[in-house]
Amino acid sequence: MNEKHIIDFMTILGSTKFRTYNGWVSCVCPLSVWNHAKGIDKNPSFNISISETSKSVYLCFTCSDKYRTLSYLLNSFWNAGGVYPKEAAKILAEHENADVDNKSISTSVTYLSKDIWSGANRVETESFIPENILNRFSTFESLDPEDRVAATEFLTVERRISLEAVEKFGVRMIPKDTYIVFPLTDHFGNIKVMQSRSITEKDIFQLSAKQFGLDWMEFPKLSDHGVWFGLHLVDWSKPLLIVEGSFDAMRAYTLGFQNVIAACGSKVTDCQVNSLHGISYIIGFDSDDAGKKGGKNLAYRLKGYAPISFVDWQTHCSCKDIGDIREPGDFHKAMENRILYY
């Protein structure tokens, strides 16, 4: 944000004593009443970067351990004071998240989600992967012919996934490279976490800010966000199939079961569990030890809120996961013979 917008934003949060220097705005820390000795910031120690092209970040020399985004500040302010600063959120949404419409302003920055499993409230920090980073990855439709041919052959021939599924889930690629990028989204389709995998070897990792030379920035973490691969596509009025991997989800979609999401791992986080509110769950994790353990753990945490059943791919399809299933009939047989857990 520019200097004026930063000052407007910080004024709403109660900051005073503004001073601009070398691309930064300094002021009284809005969290000082909770985080500073004696609750005051006598010598302004709070600093916000001025930026017209990317998101501004802040650092308080007294109470911050690293540079963080202003959306993180909103969350901290709300968590500490118990009051959601809507007007400040509107300024942030308008000048750093211009594509967010008014009805989702409160969720585009931060929201207090109800933990429906324990009855407790959990504050979930909202921050998105910057648009200029997302633009570095090509959607399948925008790939150049050479890259598209290689990726298409891998996905449709080797993985037996339809291009409809690939495009529906918003899969991207790193141009001129062999890595496919899987976006993990919230309910609104906002991309907060990206997982990447090579098409030539089983090399899977989560993309981080440091990989782009942004040492001062921190991308959202899966442990802090209720995001899944395909969450924005879910029809909550129908049974939901939950699988481990992105390829598994797209394979299930290709085989005809389109209400499916992937956790992108066998260990499901609390935030991911808290984002679910279905009428029925079908757990189809991998049939190896890690998958069985992860599936049972997820079922235990969901128990009591909706019917839950397990699918055994090994018994009915002689394979570890959906991605290995070759015949549609085997998939449907396994689904029909799922075991009711609760």
Phi, psi and omega in degrees: 000158178278177186301314182299313183295323178297315181295318177300315181298311183288330178298320178298327180277000175098007181284152178219185177057056182282141176213137181251133179203134173046044177082013180229153172247125177253152181193179176291136181294125180290348180259005186298325182299335180255327191252348183256155178301133182063008175071022180227156176239078188300315177250101187320121184241005185263132185227135180235133180284141176267124181210127178268345187248344180216178183289139176287151176234164180229160174210128173253124182294344182263316189237007179253143178259348181195170175290136179223162181282163180290336175293325175295322178298317179302316180298316181296320180296316180294316182296322183282316186262344179078006180240126180278119182280079186300317183295322177293321179297324179295319179297316180296317180296322183289323188254351176231346177225062188296341182274359180273125181280167186300325185291343181243019180302316183293334180264348181281344181247305177196151176211155177264110184264141180282125176279095188288349183272327182245349181087357180270162176261144181229130177274126180247117180290128179257125169203142184255159171291128184307144182300324181292338174281315179301325182292348178283347181251128183277138170288162184299325181293333185261004179294147175287157187310317184295313179295321182295320180297313181296315181292320180297318179297318180296314185285315186276328182267304183286317182263351178057045180249136181284151177294332176299317179294318180301314182287326181295319182276357176072032180297141180236174177220155173274114183306142178060028180221179183250021184253132175263141182245124180256118179275132173259126189241164171268190182298333184268359181089006178287131181274120182242334179224143177231130177249140183237149178216141178284146177271356180254341179206164182276075179243102185244134178204159177267132182289137181235163181296325182298331179293344179250014178076017182258068185296336182273355184248153177232118178291156177303146179255146180299328181291343184254359187223141178275066182244148179221163172282109179095009184300323183289351181263354188292137170258105187287355178271000182237160176302141183247126176270127180246121182238174182280302190258158179296319178298321179299317181297315181290328177292318177299317178301316181296325182279359173113352178258101191264351178266080188217145175225158178238138179280341184063046178150162181274345179260104182274132182281164177299318181297323178294317178298318183293342181275353183268136176212052182274172178268342181195139181238138174242114183266118183237050179291169180300155183271009176277178185300317181296319180294317179297317180294316180294321179295317179294320179296318179295316180299319179299321183283338179267347186302133176101355184241346178187155177300141181229137176222159180248147173247131180254097182293326183294315183292316187263342182233356181055042179213166184281323183208177182300325182300337181270352182287129181261322184257130178305326181298324178294320179298311182293328177295316179296320180294321181291333182258022179296153186260127180287127179262316180210000000 
